[in-house]
Amino acid sequence: MRARPRHIRPTASALAALVAAALALVGLLLATPGARAADVDLVANGGFENGLTGWSCTAGSGQVTDSQAHSGSWALQATPSASDDAQCSQTVAVTPSSTYSLSAWVEGPYVYLGATGTGGTDPSTWSSGTAWNQLSTTFTTGATTTEVTVYLHGWYGQGPYLADDVSLIGPGTPPPSSPPPTGGSPSPSPSPSPSPSPSPSPTATPPGTGLPKHILTGYWQDFYNGAAVQRLSDVPAAYDIIAVAFADATGTPGAIGFTLDSALAGRLNGYTDAQFKADIAAKHQAGKRVVLSIGGQNGTISVADPTAAANFASSAYALIQSYGFDGVDIDLENGVNSTYLSQALHSLASEVGSGFILTMAPQTIDMQSTGMEYFKLALDVKDILTIVNTQYYNSGSMNGCDGNVYSQGTEDFLTALACIQLRGGLSPSQVGLGIPASTSAAGSGYVSPGVVNAALDCLATGTGCGSFKPGQTWPGIGGAMTWSTNWDAGNGGGIADSVGGHLHAMP
């Protein structure tokens, strides 16, 4: 056993020497260039003792209250609506490549705390409770990140939430203190300019594509899983966009590759790169678009820093040049970084030029709020985005834009959830309904082609609705998507014939 050391009382001279050494060390640290700044709280007015000074709340949803503060005299009270989640945010100066701790005391249904623009993985956490509780999370800034936006928000159609004592602890310069108000309630000082996170109304318009007003997208499987085996040339003409599933991950961060599956080629009695490229060219001649899908359930591609973004753009462009793809489809089901993936997609679009097609297929949960990374990505790339076909399946029950909960596999689920995107800032032409082609194509959430058509009519004209009927219509609704053309072929082609025919007949 190791002997326990004895505590020895130092002499006066020894104490003097220790003090001198400590003072010298402090002086050295203060004089050393590049010494790490002390951790401080970087949030201005985190206790809301000065009204909403420093904070910006969407749709006038925020105010201060003196009846239920966690500490001090005041707290934030923000009230969501059916179309607004009552987000209150503040942009804060930070130091690159540094770690920060974000926390807040909150109370109420579905209160979210997070940060965007971190240059790494943007954090988010939430709670739902009738008593004050503390939310906390951490993140590390990117190598070039000098500011982030911290936010709080509630949930569509839910009750008001409370927040107090918001702090962001890490290196930097603390904000200047504001003098306390003199008597009465804090004055609602003008809020700062909006944060860099996407707002529900970006001004950019979607690009022209040369496609029909309402489009049908179908995934073509470059692998065999029991669905009908097809060459690309076998995909029916009803499909306006064909998403080739999937690109391959490589050993280089962010980079993608693609090769035809040899097992599939064998089932097709041989299917070569040359034949595949010829089929893409033939689809072009017929006015169709073919994109390379990136991700899928087992996709492992991550674009989370500038290097990965550059690798993604350059590798995707090389494949587009080699095969004749018109663009890419983002189907990453293991999380996205909106900051760097947006950077990569804009870089790719500028290289490809006019005619670039960008589609996305997020999971349902990813598009429930504009504060979520996938939704933020869609808004960030709105200027180059063709359509978002959310996967309205394999998701269970979800909230609609009216705050009510809807079960998958129903018309109401399609319309009430699509309404979130339509009210959240995407153009109607950029919103599509993603549905499985058969009960075998997905674990749950299948609806018949007739239900899909009714949902499209409800959104476009207000007719054929179920129990949910939106308060407005979107005649320019983008269209529908199915997983997959292969499963559709094995199920009688109902998506291609019924949904495709319906879309192309819509005014």
C-alpha positions in Angstrom: 0.0 0.0 0.0 1.2 3.5 -0.9 2.1 5.5 2.2 0.0 8.6 2.9 2.1 11.8 2.7 2.5 13.8 5.9 1.2 17.4 6.0 4.1 19.7 6.8 3.6 23.2 8.0 5.7 25.6 5.9 7.9 28.2 7.5 7.4 32.0 7.1 10.2 32.2 4.7 8.8 29.4 2.6 5.4 31.1 2.5 7.0 34.3 1.3 8.8 32.4 -1.4 5.6 30.8 -2.5 3.7 34.1 -2.7 6.5 35.7 -4.7 6.5 32.8 -7.1 2.7 32.9 -7.5 2.8 36.7 -8.2 5.5 36.2 -10.8 3.4 33.5 -12.5 0.4 35.7 -12.6 2.4 38.5 -14.1 3.8 36.2 -16.7 0.4 35.0 -17.7 -0.9 38.5 -18.0 2.0 39.5 -20.1 2.0 36.5 -22.4 0.5 37.2 -25.8 -2.3 34.8 -26.7 -3.1 33.8 -23.1 -6.6 32.3 -22.9 -9.2 34.8 -21.8 -11.2 34.0 -18.7 -14.6 32.4 -19.1 -17.4 34.9 -18.8 -21.1 35.1 -19.4 -21.6 36.5 -22.9 -25.4 36.8 -23.0 -26.7 40.3 -22.6 -29.7 40.8 -20.3 -30.0 37.0 -19.7 -32.2 37.7 -16.7 -34.6 40.0 -18.7 -34.3 42.7 -16.0 -34.1 45.2 -18.8 -37.1 44.1 -20.8 -36.3 42.5 -24.1 -33.1 44.6 -24.6 -30.7 42.4 -26.6 -33.4 39.9 -27.7 -35.4 39.5 -30.8 -38.7 37.5 -30.7 -40.6 36.3 -33.8 -44.0 37.7 -34.6 -44.1 39.9 -31.5 -44.4 36.7 -29.4 -42.2 37.8 -26.4 -42.8 40.0 -23.4 -41.5 40.3 -19.9 -43.4 39.3 -16.8 -42.9 40.1 -13.1 -45.3 37.4 -11.8 -43.2 34.2 -12.2 -39.5 35.1 -12.4 -37.0 32.4 -11.5 -34.7 35.0 -10.0 -34.6 38.8 -9.9 -37.8 40.6 -10.8 -38.5 39.7 -14.4 -38.6 36.7 -16.8 -39.4 36.2 -20.5 -42.9 35.0 -21.4 -43.4 34.0 -25.0 -46.5 32.7 -26.6 -46.5 30.5 -29.7 -49.3 30.5 -32.3 -50.5 27.9 -34.8 -47.9 29.2 -37.2 -45.1 30.5 -35.0 -43.1 28.8 -32.3 -42.3 32.0 -30.4 -38.5 32.0 -30.9 -36.5 34.6 -29.0 -32.9 34.9 -30.0 -29.7 36.9 -29.4 -26.5 37.0 -31.5 -23.3 36.7 -29.3 -19.7 37.3 -30.2 -17.5 34.3 -29.5 -14.0 33.1 -29.9 -13.1 30.5 -32.6 -12.2 26.9 -31.6 -13.5 27.4 -28.1 -15.9 25.4 -25.9 -19.0 27.1 -24.5 -21.7 26.1 -22.0 -25.3 27.3 -22.7 -28.0 27.1 -20.0 -31.4 28.6 -19.1 -34.1 28.1 -16.6 -37.4 27.4 -18.3 -41.0 26.4 -17.5 -43.8 25.4 -19.8 -44.8 23.0 -22.6 -42.1 22.1 -25.1 -39.4 24.7 -24.3 -36.3 24.5 -26.5 -32.9 25.9 -25.9 -30.1 25.9 -28.5 -27.5 27.7 -30.6 -27.0 28.1 -34.4 -24.0 29.1 -36.5 -21.5 27.5 -34.2 -19.3 26.1 -37.0 -19.7 22.6 -35.6 -22.6 20.6 -34.3 -25.3 23.1 -33.3 -26.7 22.0 -29.9 -30.4 21.8 -29.0 -32.2 20.6 -25.9 -35.7 20.8 -24.6 -38.1 20.0 -21.7 -41.8 20.1 -20.9 -42.8 20.8 -17.3 -45.0 22.9 -15.1 -42.1 23.9 -12.7 -38.9 25.7 -13.3 -36.1 23.4 -14.6 -32.7 24.1 -16.0 -31.8 23.2 -19.6 -28.1 23.1 -20.4 -25.9 22.0 -23.3 -22.4 22.6 -24.7 -20.7 23.2 -28.0 -17.4 24.0 -29.6 -17.0 26.8 -32.1 -15.4 26.3 -35.5 -12.0 27.6 -36.5 -13.4 30.7 -38.1 -16.6 31.2 -36.0 -16.8 34.7 -34.4 -20.5 34.8 -33.5 -23.3 32.4 -32.7 -27.1 32.9 -32.1 -28.6 31.5 -29.0 -32.3 30.9 -29.0 -35.4 29.8 -27.0 -38.6 28.7 -28.5 -41.9 26.9 -27.7 -44.0 24.8 -30.0 -46.8 25.6 -32.5 -50.2 26.0 -30.9 -49.0 25.2 -27.4 -49.2 27.4 -24.3 -46.8 30.2 -23.4 -43.4 29.4 -21.9 -41.2 31.1 -19.4 -37.4 31.6 -19.5 -35.0 33.3 -17.2 -31.3 33.4 -16.3 -30.0 32.6 -19.8 -26.2 32.3 -19.9 -23.4 31.4 -22.3 -20.2 30.7 -20.5 -16.9 30.7 -22.3 -14.0 32.9 -23.4 -14.7 36.3 -24.8 -15.6 39.9 -23.8 -18.7 40.2 -21.6 -21.4 42.5 -23.0 -21.8 46.0 -21.6 -24.2 46.1 -18.7 -27.4 48.1 -19.1 -28.6 50.4 -16.3 -31.7 49.0 -14.5 -35.0 50.7 -15.3 -36.3 53.3 -12.9 -39.7 52.4 -11.7 -42.4 50.4 -13.4 -41.9 47.6 -15.8 -38.7 47.4 -17.9 -39.0 49.4 -21.2 -39.2 47.2 -24.3 -36.1 48.6 -25.9 -35.8 48.0 -29.6 -34.6 44.5 -30.5 -31.3 44.0 -32.4 -31.3 43.2 -36.1 -32.5 39.6 -36.8 -30.1 36.8 -36.1 -28.4 35.0 -39.0 -30.5 31.9 -38.4 -33.2 31.5 -41.1 -36.5 33.3 -40.6 -39.8 31.9 -41.7 -39.8 34.2 -44.8 -36.6 34.3 -46.8 -36.9 36.6 -49.8 -35.1 34.3 -52.3 -37.2 32.6 -54.9 -36.7 29.0 -56.1 -34.8 28.5 -59.3 -36.3 27.6 -62.7 -35.9 24.0 -63.6 -37.8 23.5 -66.9 -39.9 20.9 -65.1 -43.7 20.8 -64.9 -45.5 22.9 -62.3 -46.3 19.9 -60.2 -43.7 17.2 -60.3 -43.4 13.5 -59.3 -40.1 12.3 -57.9 -39.2 8.7 -57.5 -36.2 6.9 -56.1 -34.5 4.3 -58.3 -32.8 1.6 -56.3 -29.2 0.8 -57.2 -29.4 -2.3 -55.1 -31.8 -5.3 -54.6 -34.0 -5.7 -51.6 -36.9 -7.6 -52.9 -38.4 -4.8 -54.9 -38.8 -5.1 -58.7 -35.5 -4.9 -60.5 -35.2 -2.1 -63.0 -32.8 -0.4 -65.3 -33.1 3.3 -65.3 -34.7 3.1 -68.7 -37.5 1.0 -67.1 -38.6 3.9 -64.9 -42.0 5.2 -66.2 -42.2 8.5 -67.9 -44.6 9.8 -65.2 -41.5 10.4 -63.0 -40.2 13.9 -63.6 -37.2 13.6 -61.2 -35.4 10.3 -60.6 -33.2 10.1 -57.6 -30.5 7.4 -57.9 -30.1 5.8 -54.5 -27.5 6.0 -53.2 -24.1 7.6 -53.3 -21.2 5.9 -51.5 -19.2 7.2 -48.5 -15.5 7.3 -49.0 -12.5 7.5 -46.7 -12.3 11.2 -47.2 -14.5 13.3 -44.9 -17.4 14.8 -46.8 -16.5 13.2 -50.1 -18.9 10.9 -52.0 -18.5 8.3 -54.7 -20.7 6.1 -56.8 -20.5 2.8 -58.6 -23.3 0.6 -59.9 -24.1 -2.3 -57.6 -22.6 -5.4 -59.1 -25.3 -7.7 -57.6 -28.0 -5.6 -59.2 -26.2 -5.6 -62.5 -26.1 -9.4 -62.3 -29.9 -9.6 -61.8 -30.2 -7.4 -64.9 -28.0 -9.7 -66.9 -25.3 -7.1 -66.9 -25.8 -3.3 -66.6 -22.7 -1.3 -67.4 -21.7 2.2 -66.6 -22.0 3.0 -70.3 -25.6 1.7 -70.4 -26.4 3.6 -67.3 -25.0 6.8 -68.6 -26.9 6.3 -71.9 -30.1 5.8 -69.9 -29.5 9.1 -68.1 -29.0 10.9 -71.4 -32.2 9.3 -72.8 -34.1 10.6 -69.7 -32.7 14.1 -70.5 -34.0 13.8 -74.0 -37.4 13.0 -72.6 -37.3 16.1 -70.4 -36.6 14.3 -67.2 -34.0 15.0 -64.5 -31.8 12.5 -62.7 -30.1 13.3 -59.4 -27.7 11.4 -57.2 -29.2 10.7 -53.7 -26.8 11.1 -50.8 -27.6 9.3 -47.5 -30.4 6.9 -46.9 -31.1 5.0 -43.7 -27.5 3.7 -43.5 -25.8 6.8 -45.0 -22.6 7.8 -43.1 -21.7 11.0 -45.0 -21.0 14.0 -42.7 -20.3 17.6 -43.8 -19.5 19.3 -40.6 -16.5 21.6 -41.3 -15.1 23.7 -44.2 -12.8 20.9 -45.4 -15.6 18.4 -45.6 -17.8 20.9 -47.4 -15.1 21.5 -50.0 -14.6 17.7 -50.4 -18.4 17.2 -50.8 -18.7 19.8 -53.5 -15.7 18.7 -55.5 -16.5 15.0 -55.4 -20.2 15.6 -56.2 -19.3 17.8 -59.1 -16.9 15.1 -60.5 -19.7 12.6 -60.4 -22.1 15.0 -62.1 -19.6 15.5 -64.8 -18.9 11.8 -65.2 -22.4 10.4 -65.2 -24.5 13.4 -66.4 -26.5 13.8 -63.2 -28.5 17.0 -62.9 -27.8 17.6 -59.3 -28.1 15.9 -55.9 -30.7 14.8 -53.4 -30.0 15.1 -49.7 -31.4 12.2 -47.8 -29.2 12.2 -44.7 -31.0 10.5 -41.9 -28.3 10.8 -39.2 -28.3 14.5 -38.8 -27.1 17.5 -40.9 -25.0 20.6 -40.2 -26.9 23.3 -42.0 -24.0 25.8 -41.9 -21.5 23.6 -43.8 -23.8 21.6 -45.9 -25.4 24.8 -47.1 -21.9 26.1 -48.0 -21.1 22.9 -49.9 -24.4 22.9 -51.8 -24.0 26.6 -52.8 -20.5 25.8 -54.0 -21.7 22.9 -56.0 -24.6 24.8 -57.5 -22.2 27.6 -58.7 -20.0 25.0 -60.4 -22.8 23.2 -62.1 -24.6 26.4 -63.2 -28.1 26.8 -64.7 -30.2 23.6 -64.6 -28.9 22.5 -61.2 -31.4 20.3 -59.4 -31.5 20.1 -55.6 -34.0 17.9 -53.8 -34.2 16.9 -50.2 -36.0 14.1 -48.3 -35.9 14.8 -44.6 -37.7 12.6 -42.0 -40.9 14.0 -40.6 -39.4 14.9 -37.3 -36.7 17.0 -39.1 -39.3 19.4 -40.5 -41.4 20.1 -37.4 -39.8 23.4 -36.7 -37.8 26.1 -38.4 -35.3 25.8 -35.6 -34.3 22.3 -36.6 -31.2 21.8 -38.7 -32.9 20.2 -41.7 -35.5 23.0 -41.9 -32.7 25.5 -41.4 -30.8 23.9 -44.3 -33.8 24.0 -46.5 -34.3 27.7 -45.8 -30.5 28.4 -46.2 -30.5 26.9 -49.7 -33.9 28.2 -50.8 -32.3 30.1 -53.6 -31.1 26.9 -55.3 -33.7 24.4 -53.9 -36.0 22.5 -56.3 -38.2 20.6 -53.8 -38.3 19.1 -50.3 -40.1 15.8 -50.2 -40.5 15.0 -46.5 -40.9 11.3 -45.7 -44.4 11.1 -44.3 -43.9 7.6 -43.1 -42.0 5.5 -40.5 -42.6 8.3 -38.0 -45.6 7.6 -35.8 -47.9 10.5 -34.8 -46.7 14.1 -35.2 -47.9 17.7 -34.6 -49.5 19.5 -37.5 -49.3 23.3 -38.1 -52.5 23.8 -36.0 -50.8 22.2 -32.9 -53.0 19.1 -33.0 -51.5 15.6 -33.2 -52.1 13.5 -36.3 -51.5 9.8 -37.0 -49.4 8.8 -40.0 -51.2 6.9 -42.8 -53.9 9.5 -43.1 -54.7 12.4 -45.3 -54.7 14.8 -42.3 -51.2 13.7 -41.5 -50.0 14.7 -45.0 -51.8 18.0 -45.1 -51.4 19.2 -41.6 -47.6 18.5 -41.6 -47.0 19.9 -45.1 -48.7 23.0 -43.8 -45.8 23.6 -41.3 -43.4 23.9 -44.2 -45.8 26.0 -46.3 -46.1 28.5 -43.5 -42.5 28.2 -42.4 -40.9 30.0 -45.3 -40.6 27.5 -48.2 -42.2 28.4 -51.5 -45.2 26.2 -52.3 -43.4 24.8 -55.3 -40.7 23.6 -52.9 -43.0 21.4 -50.8 -43.7 17.8 -51.8 -45.4 14.9 -50.1 -43.1 11.9 -49.7 -45.0 8.6 -49.5 -44.1 4.8 -49.7 -45.2 3.1 -52.9 -46.5 0.0 -51.1 -46.9 -1.5 -47.7 -43.6 -3.3 -48.4 -41.7 -0.1 -49.1 -41.9 1.2 -45.5 -42.5 -0.1 -42.1 -45.6 2.2 -41.6 -47.4 5.1 -43.0 -48.6 3.8 -46.4 -51.6 5.5 -47.9 -53.3 4.7 -51.2 -52.7 6.9 -54.3 -56.2 8.2 -53.9 -55.4 9.6 -50.4 -52.3 11.3 -51.8 -54.3 12.9 -54.6 -56.9 14.1 -52.1 -54.2 15.7 -49.9 -52.7 17.5 -53.0 -56.2 18.9 -53.8 -56.7 19.9 -50.2 -53.5 21.9 -50.2 -53.9 23.4 -53.6 -57.6 24.2 -53.7 -59.1 23.5 -50.3 -61.2 20.6 -51.7 -61.2 17.0 -50.7 -59.8 17.7 -47.2 -60.2 15.4 -44.2 -60.8 16.8 -40.7 -57.9 19.2 -41.2 -58.5 22.0 -43.6 -55.9 24.8 -43.8 -57.0 28.3 -43.6 -55.4 29.1 -47.0 -54.6 27.2 -50.2 -51.3 26.8 -52.1 -52.1 26.3 -55.8 -48.4 26.0 -56.6 -47.9 23.0 -54.3 -44.7 21.2 -55.5 -45.8 17.6 -55.9 -45.1 14.2 -54.5 -42.3 11.7 -54.1 -42.3 7.9 -53.6 -39.9 5.3 -52.3 -39.4 3.8 -54.7 -40.0 3.4 -58.5 -39.0 -0.3 -57.9 -41.6 -0.9 -55.2 -44.2 1.0 -57.3 -43.6 -1.3 -60.2 -44.1 -4.3 -58.0 -47.4 -2.8 -56.7 -49.1 -2.2 -60.0 -47.6 1.3 -60.7 -50.3 3.2 -58.8 -48.0 6.0 -57.9 -46.8 6.6 -61.5 -50.2 6.2 -63.1 -52.6 7.7 -60.5 -50.5 10.2 -58.6 -48.4 11.1 -61.6 -51.4 11.6 -63.8 -53.2 13.6 -61.1 -50.2 15.9 -60.6 -49.7 16.6 -64.3 -53.4 17.4 -64.7 -53.5 19.9 -61.8 -53.8 23.5 -63.0 
